[in-house]
Amino acid sequence: MTKFRAGDIVIALNSKDCAHNPRVEGQEYLVLATHICKNCGDEWICITENSFRHAKRMKCSECGSTSMASNNPWVSTKHFALVEKEESKDVLMIKLKNAISTENYEEAAILRDKINSI
């Protein structure tokens, strides 16, 4: 069963600063494509476009399978949550932490109120 579809909006649950799969905790991303590992069933998404000269073979972090060949980078769905109309308390807490770290106190106050009303 897949968690995400192309066109979904997801939020990063953690940050990673690298050339192939950069993401910022609390930031929302558009899912461009999805992939299921043929070997173990782990789900992967593409959130950024990269123009590699040649298709890269990506290894599944769960089983080591190299079934993903693409010009775009893949990242495990374990690092993302689906942004829904009614956001979960965990997602709101990540957004609150991000708003405070960027000193966006107006948004932080709104998020704090949403969290307290749950």
C-alpha positions in Angstrom: 0.0 0.0 0.0 1.4 3.4 -1.0 1.3 6.4 1.4 1.9 9.0 -1.3 1.0 9.8 -4.9 2.5 12.2 -7.4 1.0 15.6 -6.8 0.7 15.2 -3.0 2.1 17.8 -0.7 4.4 16.4 2.0 6.3 17.8 5.0 9.9 16.9 5.9 10.2 15.3 9.3 14.0 15.9 9.4 16.7 17.9 7.6 19.4 16.7 5.3 21.8 19.0 3.5 23.2 17.1 0.5 23.4 17.7 -3.2 21.0 14.9 -4.2 18.2 15.0 -1.6 18.2 18.2 0.3 15.3 18.8 2.7 14.5 21.1 5.5 12.5 19.9 8.6 9.1 21.5 8.5 9.2 22.6 4.9 6.5 21.4 2.5 7.4 19.7 -0.8 5.5 18.5 -3.9 5.8 14.8 -4.7 6.9 14.6 -8.4 6.9 10.8 -8.6 6.7 7.6 -6.5 8.5 4.3 -6.6 8.0 1.0 -4.7 11.1 -1.2 -4.3 10.4 -4.5 -6.2 12.4 -6.4 -3.7 11.2 -5.3 -0.2 8.2 -3.0 -0.9 9.8 0.1 0.6 8.2 3.3 -0.8 10.3 6.1 -2.3 9.4 9.6 -3.6 11.0 12.2 -5.8 10.7 15.7 -4.5 13.4 17.5 -6.5 14.4 17.4 -10.1 18.1 16.9 -11.0 19.5 16.7 -14.5 22.1 14.0 -14.2 23.9 13.3 -17.5 23.2 9.5 -17.1 20.6 7.6 -15.2 21.8 6.8 -11.7 21.3 3.5 -10.0 19.9 4.1 -6.6 20.1 1.5 -3.8 17.2 0.8 -1.5 18.3 1.6 2.1 16.2 -1.3 3.4 17.3 -4.2 1.2 20.2 -2.9 -1.0 18.3 -3.6 -4.3 19.3 -1.4 -7.2 15.9 -1.4 -8.9 15.6 2.4 -9.1 17.1 3.9 -12.2 16.3 7.6 -12.8 17.7 10.9 -13.6 15.9 12.2 -10.5 16.9 11.5 -6.9 14.7 9.3 -4.7 14.2 9.6 -0.9 12.5 7.2 1.5 9.0 8.2 2.5 10.1 7.5 6.2 11.4 11.1 6.2 8.1 12.7 5.2 4.5 13.0 6.3 1.5 13.8 4.2 0.1 17.3 4.6 -3.6 16.8 5.2 -6.5 19.2 5.7 -6.4 18.4 9.4 -2.7 18.3 10.4 -1.6 16.0 13.1 -0.1 17.3 16.4 3.3 15.9 15.4 3.3 17.8 12.1 2.2 21.0 13.8 5.0 20.6 16.4 7.6 20.4 13.6 6.1 23.5 11.9 6.2 25.3 15.3 9.8 24.4 15.9 10.7 25.6 12.4 8.7 28.9 12.9 10.5 29.6 16.2 14.0 28.8 14.7 13.3 31.2 11.8 12.0 33.8 14.3 8.5 33.8 12.6 6.7 34.5 15.9 3.4 35.4 14.4 3.1 32.0 12.7 4.5 30.3 15.9 1.6 31.8 17.9 -1.0 30.6 15.5 0.6 27.1 15.5 0.7 27.1 19.3 -3.0 27.9 19.4 -3.8 25.1 16.9 -1.8 22.6 19.0 -3.5 23.7 22.2 -6.9 23.2 20.7 -6.2 19.6 19.7 
